[in-house]
Amino acid sequence: MTDQEYTFEEKIMGLIDQLNAYIEQYHGGSVELDHIEGRTVYVRLGGACEDCPLSNATLQGWVAGTLRQFFNDVQVIQAD
């Protein structure tokens, strides 16, 4: 498959899976895709990230920052 054969949702899921692997291995936390509405991506932080005071930095810095490198118009929000 070429890059153009993947849907937006599949690309987002792949990026979040890669981020999750890093966060799990090095920080004991997790990030998972909750759902996507248009160009808004809702994620859940878990593990060590759940009650961490730096979870917003992880959400906006790592997760949103990484997704915006590939899709500059996405918004990333923590799901309730």
Secondary structure, DSSP 8 states (H G I E B T S, - for coil): --GGGS-HHHHHHHHHHHHHHHHHHHHSEEEEEEEEETTEEEEEEEETTTT-TTHHHIIIIIIIHHHHHH-TT-EEEE--
